[in-house]
């Protein structure tokens, strides 16, 4: 489930831009909100690189992604495993074809289960725990000293045209990092509703975690 956490962290920065930094007093936070506000939808292929705390590669992957506000996600991982992560804004489905299992979650509670939700909160007290700094290529988000967080750093890099996203980097408290690099991007194109729907295949095991949330 660790890859689900990485995925949720990465996409929540895009899908929550309507409130991202809305109450932050820093210029960089406001600048990041302004940059992301124009992204209503985003499609791309991605390459994933996971490194350990020594910077050594421990996993590589690739796939496709489609995002649309509010909270609509389709993340197809082709390698190293064939998995599909789909959210229609209400329910989220994670399908592992090898394990023949689908996990059902409430989208809101999934995002809330990650430390990154603090960075998408309207609560000024939560925003005071984090720093946003502009970089040459985008923005870097880090928790203040003393704040307990599994995520120590989120770097957002924008494409050369300054419209789409070029890459996202998530570094956790163990030092492990996951970088998602995007290519063949399409920004603000109309996406069919069916893109974000999922029909559970017959015969697969269903783990419905949404009922008790």
C-alpha positions as CSV (number, residue, x, y, z in Angstrom):
1,X,0.0,0.0,0.0
2,X,3.0,2.3,0.1
3,X,2.7,3.0,-3.6
4,X,-0.9,4.2,-2.9
5,X,0.4,6.6,-0.4
6,X,3.0,8.0,-2.9
7,X,0.2,8.3,-5.5
8,X,-2.1,10.1,-3.1
9,X,0.6,12.5,-2.1
10,X,1.4,13.3,-5.7
11,X,-2.0,13.8,-7.0
12,X,-3.5,15.6,-4.0
13,X,-1.2,18.6,-4.8
14,X,-2.9,18.9,-8.2
15,X,-6.5,18.1,-7.2
16,X,-6.6,20.3,-4.2
17,X,-5.4,23.5,-5.9
18,X,-8.7,25.2,-5.2
19,X,-7.7,25.5,-1.5
20,X,-4.0,25.0,-1.8
21,X,-2.3,27.9,0.1
22,X,-5.5,29.9,0.1
23,X,-4.9,31.2,3.6
24,X,-1.1,31.3,3.5
25,X,0.5,34.7,3.9
26,X,3.7,33.8,2.1
27,X,4.2,35.1,-1.5
28,X,5.6,31.7,-2.6
29,X,2.5,29.9,-1.4
30,X,0.3,32.3,-3.2
31,X,2.5,32.0,-6.3
32,X,2.1,28.3,-6.3
33,X,-1.6,28.5,-5.9
34,X,-1.7,30.9,-8.9
35,X,0.4,28.6,-11.0
36,X,-1.7,25.5,-10.3
37,X,-5.1,27.3,-10.5
38,X,-5.1,27.1,-14.3
39,X,-4.8,23.3,-14.4
40,X,-8.3,22.0,-14.8
41,X,-7.3,18.7,-16.3
42,X,-4.0,16.9,-17.0
43,X,-3.0,13.9,-19.0
44,X,0.4,12.4,-19.4
45,X,2.6,9.3,-19.5
46,X,4.9,9.0,-16.5
47,X,8.2,7.4,-15.6
48,X,8.7,6.6,-11.9
49,X,12.1,6.3,-10.2
50,X,12.3,5.2,-6.6
51,X,15.6,5.6,-4.7
52,X,16.6,4.6,-1.2
53,X,18.2,6.9,1.3
54,X,21.6,6.4,-0.2
55,X,20.3,7.5,-3.6
56,X,20.5,4.0,-5.1
57,X,17.7,3.0,-7.5
58,X,15.4,0.4,-6.0
59,X,12.5,0.5,-8.4
60,X,11.5,1.9,-11.8
61,X,8.0,2.1,-13.3
62,X,5.9,3.6,-16.0
63,X,2.3,4.2,-16.9
64,X,-0.3,6.9,-17.7
65,X,-2.2,9.4,-15.7
66,X,-5.3,11.5,-16.2
67,X,-6.5,14.1,-13.6
68,X,-9.5,16.3,-13.6
69,X,-10.9,18.6,-10.9
70,X,-12.6,18.0,-8.6
71,X,-10.8,14.9,-7.3
72,X,-11.0,12.7,-10.5
73,X,-8.1,10.4,-11.0
74,X,-7.0,7.6,-13.4
75,X,-3.5,6.2,-12.7
76,X,-2.5,3.2,-14.8
77,X,0.8,1.6,-13.8
78,X,2.1,-0.7,-16.5
79,X,5.3,-1.7,-14.8
80,X,6.8,-3.2,-12.6
81,X,3.2,-4.3,-11.8
82,X,0.0,-3.9,-13.7
83,X,-2.2,-1.8,-11.4
84,X,-5.0,0.7,-11.8
85,X,-6.0,3.5,-9.5
86,X,-9.3,5.2,-10.3
87,X,-11.4,7.8,-8.5
88,X,-14.6,9.5,-9.6
89,X,-14.4,12.0,-6.8
90,X,-16.4,9.9,-4.4
91,X,-15.2,6.3,-4.5
92,X,-11.6,5.3,-5.2
93,X,-10.7,1.8,-6.6
94,X,-7.3,0.2,-6.6
95,X,-7.1,-2.8,-8.8
96,X,-4.2,-5.3,-8.7
97,X,-4.6,-7.6,-11.7
98,X,-1.9,-10.0,-10.5
99,X,-3.5,-10.4,-7.1
100,X,-6.9,-10.3,-8.6
101,X,-8.1,-7.9,-5.9
102,X,-9.8,-4.6,-5.9
103,X,-9.7,-2.3,-2.9
104,X,-12.5,0.3,-2.5
105,X,-11.9,3.5,-0.5
106,X,-13.6,6.8,0.1
107,X,-11.6,9.4,-1.9
108,X,-11.7,12.0,0.9
109,X,-10.6,9.7,3.6
110,X,-7.7,8.4,1.4
111,X,-6.3,11.9,0.9
112,X,-6.9,12.6,4.6
113,X,-4.9,9.5,5.6
114,X,-1.7,11.1,4.3
115,X,0.3,13.9,5.9
116,X,0.0,15.9,2.7
117,X,-3.6,16.8,3.6
118,X,-2.1,19.4,5.9
119,X,-0.8,21.2,2.8
120,X,-4.3,21.3,1.2
121,X,-6.1,22.5,4.3
122,X,-7.8,25.8,4.7
123,X,-6.9,25.8,8.4
124,X,-4.2,28.6,9.0
125,X,-2.9,26.7,12.0
126,X,-2.1,23.7,9.8
127,X,-0.5,25.9,7.1
128,X,1.8,27.5,9.7
129,X,3.5,24.1,10.1
130,X,4.8,24.1,6.5
131,X,7.1,26.2,4.3
132,X,6.8,26.8,0.6
133,X,9.8,28.0,-1.3
134,X,10.1,28.9,-4.9
135,X,12.9,27.2,-6.8
136,X,14.3,27.8,-10.3
137,X,11.9,25.2,-11.8
138,X,8.9,25.3,-9.4
139,X,8.3,25.0,-5.7
140,X,9.5,22.9,-2.7
141,X,7.2,22.2,0.2
142,X,8.7,21.1,3.6
143,X,7.4,20.8,7.2
144,X,8.7,23.1,9.8
145,X,11.1,21.8,12.5
146,X,9.3,19.8,15.1
147,X,6.4,18.9,12.9
148,X,5.8,15.1,12.7
149,X,5.3,14.1,9.1
150,X,6.0,11.0,7.0
151,X,6.7,13.4,4.1
152,X,9.8,15.5,4.5
153,X,9.8,17.2,1.0
154,X,7.6,17.6,-2.0
155,X,9.1,19.2,-5.1
156,X,6.8,20.4,-7.9
157,X,8.6,21.1,-11.2
158,X,6.7,22.9,-14.0
159,X,7.2,22.3,-17.7
160,X,9.2,24.7,-19.9
161,X,6.0,26.3,-21.2
162,X,5.1,27.0,-17.5
163,X,1.6,25.5,-18.0
164,X,1.8,21.7,-17.3
165,X,3.7,19.7,-14.8
166,X,7.1,18.3,-15.6
167,X,7.7,16.2,-12.5
168,X,6.9,15.6,-8.9
169,X,9.3,14.4,-6.2
170,X,8.1,13.0,-2.9
171,X,10.7,12.2,-0.1
172,X,9.5,10.4,3.0
173,X,10.9,10.4,6.5
174,X,13.0,7.3,5.8
175,X,14.9,9.1,3.1
176,X,13.3,7.1,0.3
177,X,12.2,9.3,-2.6
178,X,9.9,8.7,-5.6
179,X,10.1,10.9,-8.7
180,X,7.4,11.0,-11.3
181,X,8.5,12.5,-14.6
182,X,5.7,13.3,-17.1
183,X,5.8,13.2,-20.9
184,X,3.3,13.6,-23.8
185,X,1.3,15.9,-21.6
186,X,-2.1,17.4,-22.5
187,X,-3.4,20.2,-20.4
188,X,-7.1,21.4,-20.0
189,X,-8.5,19.1,-22.6
190,X,-12.0,17.7,-22.1
191,X,-12.0,14.2,-20.6
192,X,-14.9,11.8,-20.7
193,X,-16.7,11.0,-17.4
194,X,-16.1,7.3,-18.2
195,X,-12.4,7.9,-17.9
196,X,-12.9,8.0,-14.1
197,X,-15.3,5.1,-13.7
198,X,-14.4,1.5,-12.8
199,X,-16.4,-1.7,-13.3
200,X,-15.3,-4.4,-10.9
201,X,-14.3,-7.6,-12.9
202,X,-16.2,-10.8,-12.1
203,X,-14.4,-13.2,-9.8
204,X,-11.9,-10.8,-8.2
205,X,-11.6,-10.4,-4.4
206,X,-13.2,-7.2,-3.1
207,X,-11.8,-5.4,-0.1
208,X,-14.3,-2.7,0.6
209,X,-12.8,-0.3,3.1
210,X,-15.3,2.5,2.4
211,X,-18.1,1.2,4.5
212,X,-16.5,1.9,7.9
213,X,-15.1,5.3,7.0
